[in-house]
């Protein structure tokens, strides 16, 4: 029985290859691919070197991501979305029941550009997802400081970096806090 595309619904998936030795099931309509993580792990184990791209994020926003919840074409359970990185908004859909990942058109190339093609299974781990969220939170905090400090933001960053490299940072901060009380608001 042929599996239907989880995105297009009415189209059938057909055998294809993401890489020369990496089989998948693909949709001619949306260009997405269903990748067995068992096949991926076998492919990964047989790679002579890590399948890393150049780390160039290129045009990360060009790759469309399925925003709706998808059902696994094999078992019909909902697939869970996992963020690829803090640098890309794309999410890889995973069926935890079947160990199958859905890659939208261009997402394999995105993984390759982010040097993650050889690390796909790590994306589905809690530490990876925590790191993505932490990086995003740090970026949002920096953006808020940039908005609050305006023209002084760059100078504040320089001071922060200087403090990080200075052995007497705590003493300097204590001194600055003492002086702070003397500054009129």
Secondary structure, DSSP 4 states (H G I P E B T S, - for coil): -PPBPTTTSSSBPEEEEEETTEEEEE-TTT--EEEEHHHHHHHHHT-SS---------SGGGS----S--B-TTT-PBPEEEEEETTEEEEEEEETTTTEEEE-TTHHHHHHHTT-GGGHHHHTSHHHHHHHHHHHHHHHHHHHHHHHHGGGHHHHHHHHHHHHT-TTHHHHHHHHHHHHTTS--
